[in-house]
Amino acid sequence: MEEEIDLPELSLDARPLKRSRVTLDDVNTSSDPIFSSDGPEPSADDYLVQRISKRQFRGAWWDNDRPSKRIGISRKIDSGIYMGSDETDDSLPDTHVEALPLTEMKGRSTSSYPAGFQYPANSMRAELPLRSSQQSGSSSQQLPANEECLRLGVLHCVEHNSEMIDLSDLELESVPDELLEPLQQIIKLPRAEDRAPSPELYRSLAPALQLYLSANRLRSIPSAILNLEHLTVLSLRGNKLVELPGSIGRLRNLVSLNVANNLLRWLPFELLDLLRDPGKLTHLYLYPNPFLQVLPQPKGYFSKGVRLDVTRNVAEEYRDNLCAYFQNCEVESDRDHLPWVLQLLDLRLLRIIADDRLETESDFALEGKWNLYQPVYLSKSDIDFYNADGSLASNLTAGRGSVSPSSVSPSAKVFPIRLGAETELPPQVDGASSVPSLFELALRTCSASPFFSDLRALLPKDIPESVSCGLQVARETRGDNAKICTICGRPYIIRRTEWIEFWYYRLDRGFTNWEELFVPFLRQGCSWKCVG
C-alpha cells in the first residue's frame, strides 16, 4: 500500500472569506437599479460627500404605480392649432363685421370709409364689407379719399370674386400699382351641382374681368392693368390720356376697349395685333379724340360722310357715282379727298369679292367674313431717323419738308402725307448696323439695376442733356412699360426710327364721318435697319 502524501497545511490567507452583505453604502453595485421620483437637486453633483434622503423605489420603473401629474394645456388665442383643449377666450374682440346694406352704411362713421365715397354700380352697390381700424392698418388711413375708395372697391371684388370692377368717377389722377395688383387673385366660382358634370360641361375657372375707370383724370394707364391676363373689357373713357403704351398689346384676351373722349393724337402700333386675326378685340371705341388727320375736314361732297357697304353691288355703284361726279367737279377740296376715298373703296371691294368667293367655295364662311372687318392699311408718313442719344438726325431729314411725329404741335390737326408714296431711304441707312449702341447698352444696364432710382442723385449736376433725357426715358420704360421693336421684336429704350401709318378700322354703319375714316398708328424701331 502506498503511503499517503501529506498535503501542505493551508495558510491563514487562503481560508474562504465570509461574503459580505451588499448595502446601499456601496458606490459600485450590480444589484437592482434604483430610481428616484424626486427631481434633481443642485447638490446632486456632490452626493457622495453630502447625502440627501430621497424617496427611492427598487425595481423597474414600470412596476411602481405612481400617480401621474397631468398639466392642463389651453389656448388663449385662436391660432388655428389644437393645443389639447377646446377652450377659447370669448373676451377677445371680434374684428369681423357683417356686410350691411347701402342704406344702413350711410349712417356709419367716416373712420371706416372716407367722406364722399360712391359705391360701384350693379352688384358692387348692393353691399360692401366694413373693416375695423385694426384691419385697415395705418398705411391705408394715410391714403387720399379717392384712393381709399379705390382700395375698398378692389377689396370687395377680390373677396366676392366679382368679375366686374367699377371704379368710375372717383377723380383719380393716378392709380398706385399695389392697389390694383390684388385683382389678379380673382377666379371664376365653379357651379354648384349635385353630381359631377359631363365632360362637355367642364369650363375654365379663369375669370373674364371687366374694369371700368371712366370719368377720372388719368394721364397714363397704370402698369398693373397691363398685367391682368384675363382682362376682357377695359373702359378708360373720359380721362386725360395723352398716349397709350405699346405694352397694351399684351392684353390678348381683350374684347372691348373704350378710350374715347381723351387727348390721344395716335394709337400704338401694337394695338393692331389685337385687332387683326387671331386677336379677340372686336369692339374699339375711339371717338371723340383729337387724332391727326391726313386732310382737313371736307366742306363739299364728303362733308356728310362716306358710304361704306358690305354688299358688292351697292359698293360698286357708289364708287361709279363718285367717279362720274368728280369728272366735272370744280371744288378743289373735294378733288383732294377723292383719291383717299377711292383707295379705301377699292380695298374694301377686294375684300368683299374675296368674302363672296369663300362663301361659295368653302364651308368656312364665318372665317371669310372676318377678313372684311380687318384693319385696312392706306399710307404712311416719311420715316424719321434718330441718333444714338435720341436726337433727330437732321442730316437724314433735311429738305424733306415733313414734320416728325414727336415735334407735331398739340394744336395741329393735320399731318399731311402722300397717298401710296413709297418712302425713299437715305443712302446712309444702307450701311447702318442693327447692333445696339454703347449708350443704349449703358441705359439698359442702369435700368436693370436695383439702385436705378438713386442713380440720378449720384451723378454730377452738369451732365449732358442727352444723358439726362436718356435716364428719364429709361425710367419711363422700366418693367412692364418696356418698349418692343415692331419690326424685329427686340426690347429697346432709345428709338432710332419713327413714322405714322394710317389705317382704316370701322364696322359697317352706313355713312362714316371723315375724321373717323383714317386712324393714325405710331410705329417705332430700335435701329436704322428697322424700317417698314
Residue pairs with C-beta under 8 A, 6 or more apart in sequence:
22 29
22 31
27 48
32 58
32 59
33 59
33 60
34 56
34 57
34 58
35 56
35 57
35 61
35 64
36 54
36 55
36 56
36 57
37 55
37 57
37 66
38 54
38 55
41 52
43 50
43 52
44 52
57 64
72 84
72 85
73 83
73 84
73 85
74 83
74 84
74 85
74 87
75 81
75 82
75 83
75 85
75 87
75 88
76 89
77 89
77 92
78 88
78 92
95 132
95 134
95 135
97 129
97 130
97 131
97 132
99 127
99 128
99 129
99 130
100 108
100 127
100 130
101 126
101 127
102 119
102 125
102 126
102 127
102 128
105 113
105 128
105 130
108 130
111 133
112 130
112 131
112 132
112 133
112 136
113 130
113 148
113 149
113 152
114 145
114 148
114 149
115 145
116 145
116 149
117 145
117 148
117 149
117 152
118 149
118 169
118 170
119 125
119 128
119 153
120 153
120 156
120 164
120 165
120 166
120 167
120 168
120 212
121 166
121 168
122 164
122 166
123 160
123 162
123 164
124 153
124 156
124 157
124 162
124 164
124 165
124 166
128 152
128 153
128 156
129 155
129 156
129 159
131 152
131 155
133 141
140 148
140 151
143 151
146 170
146 171
146 172
147 172
147 175
147 176
147 179
149 170
150 167
150 170
150 172
150 175
150 179
151 179
153 165
153 166
153 167
154 165
154 167
154 179
154 180
154 182
154 183
155 182
156 162
157 163
157 164
157 165
157 183
157 186
158 182
158 183
158 185
158 186
161 186
161 187
161 188
161 189
161 207
162 186
163 186
163 188
163 207
163 208
163 209
163 210
164 210
164 212
165 183
165 209
165 210
165 211
165 212
166 212
167 211
167 212
167 213
167 216
168 212
168 213
168 214
168 215
168 216
168 235
169 214
169 215
169 216
170 216
171 216
171 217
172 213
172 216
172 217
172 218
173 216
173 217
173 218
173 219
174 218
174 219
174 220
174 222
175 213
175 218
175 222
175 224
176 222
177 222
177 223
177 224
178 224
179 224
180 222
180 224
180 225
181 224
181 227
183 209
183 211
183 224
183 228
184 227
184 228
184 229
186 207
186 209
187 205
187 206
187 207
188 203
188 204
188 205
188 206
188 207
188 208
189 205
190 205
191 197
206 230
207 230
208 230
208 232
208 233
208 253
209 228
209 230
209 231
209 232
209 233
210 231
210 232
210 233
211 225
211 228
211 231
211 233
211 234
211 235
212 233
212 235
213 234
213 235
213 236
213 239
214 235
214 236
214 237
214 238
214 239
214 258
215 237
215 238
215 239
216 238
216 239
217 239
217 240
218 236
218 239
218 240
218 241
219 239
219 240
219 241
219 242
220 241
220 242
220 243
220 245
221 236
221 241
221 244
221 245
221 248
223 479
223 480
223 481
224 480
225 231
225 234
226 245
226 247
226 248
226 250
226 251
226 480
226 481
227 250
227 480
228 251
229 251
229 252
229 253
230 253
231 251
231 253
231 254
232 253
232 254
232 255
232 256
233 254
233 255
233 256
234 251
234 254
234 256
234 257
234 258
235 256
235 258
236 258
236 259
236 262
237 258
237 259
237 260
237 261
237 262
237 285
238 260
238 261
238 262
239 261
239 262
240 262
240 263
241 259
241 262
241 263
241 264
242 262
242 263
242 264
242 265
243 264
243 265
243 266
243 268
244 259
244 264
244 267
244 268
244 271
245 268
245 481
246 268
246 269
246 270
246 483
246 484
246 486
247 270
247 480
247 481
247 482
247 484
248 268
248 270
248 271
248 274
249 268
249 270
249 271
249 273
249 274
251 274
252 274
252 279
252 280
253 280
254 274
254 280
254 281
255 280
255 281
255 282
255 283
256 281
256 282
256 283
256 284
256 285
257 274
257 281
257 283
257 284
257 285
258 283
258 285
259 285
259 286
259 289
260 285
260 286
260 287
260 288
260 289
261 288
261 289
262 289
263 289
263 290
264 286
264 289
264 290
264 291
265 290
265 291
265 292
265 408
265 410
265 520
266 291
266 292
266 405
266 500
266 520
266 521
266 522
267 286
267 519
267 520
267 521
267 522
268 521
268 522
269 486
269 501
269 521
269 522
269 523
269 524
270 484
270 486
271 281
271 521
272 375
272 503
272 521
273 279
274 280
274 281
275 281
275 284
275 374
275 375
275 505
276 374
276 375
277 370
277 371
277 374
282 373
284 505
286 516
286 519
287 515
287 516
290 413
291 515
291 519
291 520
292 408
292 412
292 413
292 414
292 415
292 500
292 520
293 413
293 414
293 415
293 514
293 515
293 518
294 340
294 379
294 414
294 415
294 416
294 417
294 419
294 502
294 518
295 336
295 337
295 340
295 414
295 416
296 333
296 413
296 414
297 303
297 514
297 515
298 333
298 334
298 337
298 514
299 333
300 329
300 331
300 333
300 334
301 325
301 326
301 329
301 331
301 334
302 334
302 337
302 341
302 514
303 514
304 511
305 511
305 512
305 513
305 514
306 341
306 344
306 511
306 512
306 514
306 517
307 318
307 510
307 511
307 512
308 315
308 344
308 345
308 348
308 506
308 508
308 510
308 512
309 315
309 318
309 508
309 510
310 352
310 372
310 508
311 352
312 349
312 352
312 353
312 356
315 345
315 348
315 349
315 352
316 349
318 345
319 342
319 345
319 346
319 349
322 338
322 341
322 342
322 345
323 342
326 334
326 335
326 338
329 335
329 338
337 514
339 419
340 378
340 419
340 517
340 518
343 378
343 419
343 420
344 376
344 378
344 504
344 517
347 376
347 378
347 504
348 372
348 376
351 371
351 372
351 374
351 376
352 372
354 368
354 371
355 368
355 369
355 371
355 372
357 368
358 364
358 365
358 367
358 368
358 369
358 371
359 365
359 368
362 368
373 507
375 503
375 504
375 505
376 503
376 504
376 505
377 501
377 502
377 503
378 419
378 502
378 503
378 504
378 518
379 417
379 418
379 419
379 420
379 421
379 501
379 502
380 417
380 423
380 499
380 500
380 501
380 502
380 523
380 532
381 402
381 405
381 415
381 417
381 499
381 500
381 501
382 397
382 400
382 402
382 417
382 423
382 499
383 423
383 425
383 497
383 498
383 499
383 531
383 532
384 392
384 397
384 404
384 405
384 406
384 497
384 498
384 499
385 392
385 393
385 396
385 397
385 426
385 429
385 496
385 497
385 528
386 392
386 393
386 494
386 495
386 496
386 497
386 498
387 393
388 437
388 438
388 439
388 440
388 494
388 496
389 439
389 466
389 467
389 469
389 470
389 494
390 466
390 469
390 470
390 473
390 494
390 495
391 466
392 404
392 407
395 428
396 426
396 428
396 429
397 404
402 416
402 417
403 415
404 498
405 415
405 498
405 499
405 500
405 522
406 498
408 415
415 500
415 520
417 500
417 502
423 499
423 531
425 531
428 528
429 528
429 529
429 531
432 527
432 528
432 529
433 527
433 528
433 529
434 488
434 526
434 527
434 528
434 529
434 530
435 527
436 444
436 492
436 526
436 527
437 494
439 470
439 494
440 492
440 493
440 494
443 470
443 471
443 473
443 474
443 493
443 494
444 474
444 491
444 493
446 452
446 455
446 471
446 474
447 474
447 475
447 477
447 478
447 493
449 455
452 474
452 475
452 478
455 471
456 471
459 467
470 493
470 494
473 493
473 494
474 493
477 483
477 493
482 491
483 491
483 492
483 493
483 495
483 524
484 490
484 491
484 492
485 491
485 492
485 524
485 525
485 526
485 527
485 530
486 523
486 524
486 525
486 530
486 532
487 525
487 526
487 530
487 531
487 532
488 525
488 526
488 527
488 530
490 526
491 526
492 526
495 524
495 525
495 526
496 525
496 526
496 527
496 528
496 530
497 524
497 525
497 527
497 528
497 530
497 531
498 522
498 523
498 524
498 525
499 523
499 531
499 532
500 520
500 521
500 522
500 523
501 520
501 521
501 523
501 532
502 518
502 519
502 520
502 521
503 518
503 519
503 521
504 517
504 518
504 519
505 519
506 512
506 516
506 517
523 532
525 531
525 532
